[in-house]
Amino acid sequence: MGNSREDVVNAALKLLDSWGLEFFSMRRLAGELDVQPSALYHHVASKQELLGFMAARIVGQVEVDADVVASCHRLRAAMLAVRDGAEVVATASAFRMGVSELEARLAAVTTPDVARTLLLYVMGHTEATQLHRQASSLGVIEADPDLDASFDRGLAIILTALPAAVDA
């Protein structure tokens, strides 16, 4: 029996958690599924499209509601739950794959400009947090106990502009 796209995405996320994005490859994914690399292209057109599906899975269940701060925290938590999850989501966002629905849901409770700004901020801060945590867990750098608080301060700075952006 062949693999489905869901099987490919599940295996890709498992591989990502094990190896990280730096060592993620279609060849390694094919090995994980015990298929030839060319078999993957029956389910996805490219690695970038696969990253879009992975990003959609990472952020797809994030609840976005009128509590924008809580929504941003849920988004951050979803990305932090997967090794290099923020980098995958940021990559997919840059290619406009897999996160546009999330941006639309944020825009529905803010504005399109605020939603885009929040999304870029949350992805960037979360990606930096993941990288910092990985480096500190290896003893390369000291852990920064201010990461979570700095995330909240940045959100507050952005959201002080929210009423003006909504009125504009």
C-alpha positions as CSV (number, residue, x, y, z in Angstrom):
1,M,0.0,0.0,0.0
2,G,1.4,3.4,-0.9
3,N,1.8,6.5,1.2
4,S,-0.7,9.4,1.3
5,R,0.3,13.0,1.4
6,E,-0.7,12.9,5.1
7,D,1.8,10.1,5.6
8,V,4.5,12.2,3.9
9,V,3.8,15.2,6.0
10,N,3.7,13.2,9.2
11,A,7.0,11.5,8.4
12,A,8.5,14.9,7.5
13,L,7.5,16.4,10.8
14,K,8.9,13.4,12.6
15,L,12.1,13.8,10.7
16,L,12.2,17.5,11.4
17,D,11.9,16.9,15.1
18,S,14.7,14.3,15.0
19,W,17.2,16.1,12.7
20,G,16.2,19.7,12.4
21,L,15.7,21.7,9.2
22,E,19.4,21.9,8.5
23,F,19.6,18.1,7.9
24,F,16.1,17.7,6.5
25,S,16.1,16.4,2.9
26,M,13.8,14.7,0.5
27,R,16.3,11.9,0.3
28,R,16.3,11.4,4.0
29,L,12.5,11.6,4.1
30,A,12.2,9.0,1.4
31,G,14.5,6.7,3.5
32,E,12.2,7.3,6.5
33,L,9.2,6.2,4.4
34,D,11.3,3.4,2.7
35,V,10.6,4.7,-0.8
36,Q,12.6,6.1,-3.6
37,P,12.9,9.9,-3.5
38,S,11.0,10.2,-6.8
39,A,8.0,8.6,-5.1
40,L,7.6,11.7,-2.9
41,Y,6.8,13.8,-5.9
42,H,3.6,12.0,-6.4
43,H,2.4,13.8,-3.2
44,V,4.3,17.1,-3.3
45,A,5.6,19.1,-6.2
46,S,8.7,20.3,-4.4
47,K,10.5,20.6,-1.0
48,Q,9.0,24.1,-0.7
49,E,5.5,22.8,-1.2
50,L,6.2,20.1,1.5
51,L,7.4,22.9,3.8
52,G,4.1,24.7,3.2
53,F,2.1,21.6,4.2
54,M,4.3,21.1,7.2
55,A,3.8,24.8,8.2
56,A,0.1,24.5,7.7
57,R,0.1,21.5,10.1
58,I,2.2,23.3,12.7
59,V,-0.1,26.4,12.8
60,G,-3.3,24.9,11.5
61,Q,-4.9,24.3,14.9
62,V,-3.9,27.6,16.4
63,E,-7.0,29.4,17.7
64,V,-7.1,33.0,16.7
65,D,-9.7,35.2,18.4
66,A,-10.2,38.7,19.7
67,D,-7.6,38.2,22.4
68,V,-4.7,39.0,20.1
69,V,-2.0,38.6,22.7
70,A,-3.3,35.1,23.6
71,S,-3.6,34.2,19.9
72,C,0.1,35.2,19.4
73,H,1.1,33.2,22.4
74,R,-0.7,30.1,21.0
75,L,1.0,30.6,17.7
76,R,4.4,30.9,19.4
77,A,3.7,27.8,21.4
78,A,2.7,25.8,18.3
79,M,6.0,26.7,16.6
80,L,8.1,26.1,19.7
81,A,6.5,22.6,20.0
82,V,8.3,21.5,16.8
83,R,12.0,21.6,16.4
84,D,12.8,24.4,14.0
85,G,9.0,24.9,13.7
86,A,9.4,28.7,13.5
87,E,11.9,28.4,10.6
88,V,9.6,26.1,8.7
89,V,6.6,28.5,9.2
90,A,8.8,31.5,8.3
91,T,10.0,29.8,5.1
92,A,6.5,28.8,4.1
93,S,5.3,32.4,4.8
94,A,8.1,33.8,2.6
95,F,7.0,31.5,-0.2
96,R,3.3,32.3,0.6
97,M,2.6,28.7,1.3
98,G,0.8,27.2,4.2
99,V,0.2,30.1,6.5
100,S,-2.0,32.5,4.5
101,E,-5.2,31.3,6.3
102,L,-3.6,32.1,9.7
103,E,-2.7,35.6,8.4
104,A,-6.3,36.0,7.2
105,R,-7.7,34.9,10.6
106,L,-5.4,37.4,12.4
107,A,-6.5,40.2,9.9
108,A,-10.1,39.4,10.7
109,V,-9.5,40.5,14.4
110,T,-7.0,43.3,13.6
111,T,-6.2,44.7,10.2
112,P,-4.2,43.2,7.3
113,D,-1.2,45.4,8.1
114,V,-1.3,44.6,11.9
115,A,-1.8,40.9,11.1
116,R,1.2,40.8,8.8
117,T,3.4,42.7,11.3
118,L,2.3,40.4,14.2
119,L,3.0,37.3,12.1
120,L,6.4,38.5,11.1
121,Y,7.2,39.5,14.7
122,V,6.0,36.2,16.2
123,M,7.8,34.1,13.6
124,G,11.1,36.1,14.0
125,H,11.1,36.2,17.7
126,T,10.2,32.5,17.9
127,E,12.8,31.5,15.4
128,A,15.4,33.5,17.4
129,T,14.2,31.8,20.6
130,Q,14.4,28.3,19.1
131,L,18.0,29.0,17.9
132,H,19.0,30.5,21.2
133,R,17.5,27.6,23.2
134,Q,19.2,25.0,20.9
135,A,22.6,26.8,21.3
136,S,22.2,27.1,25.1
137,S,21.2,23.5,25.5
138,L,24.5,22.6,23.8
139,G,26.4,24.8,26.1
140,V,27.5,27.1,23.3
141,I,25.9,30.2,25.0
142,E,24.3,31.0,28.3
143,A,20.6,30.7,28.5
144,D,18.7,34.0,28.3
145,P,16.0,34.0,31.0
146,D,14.4,37.1,29.4
147,L,13.2,35.5,26.1
148,D,9.6,35.1,27.2
149,A,9.3,38.5,28.8
150,S,11.0,40.2,25.7
151,F,8.3,38.5,23.5
152,D,5.6,40.1,25.6
153,R,7.3,43.5,25.6
154,G,7.5,43.4,21.8
155,L,3.9,42.4,21.4
156,A,2.9,45.3,23.7
157,I,4.9,47.7,21.5
158,I,3.2,46.5,18.3
159,L,-0.3,46.4,19.8
160,T,-0.1,49.9,21.1
161,A,-0.4,50.9,17.4
162,L,-3.5,48.6,17.0
163,P,-6.2,51.2,17.8
164,A,-4.7,53.7,15.4
165,A,-4.3,51.1,12.7
166,V,-7.9,50.0,13.0
167,D,-9.1,53.6,12.8
168,A,-7.0,54.3,9.7
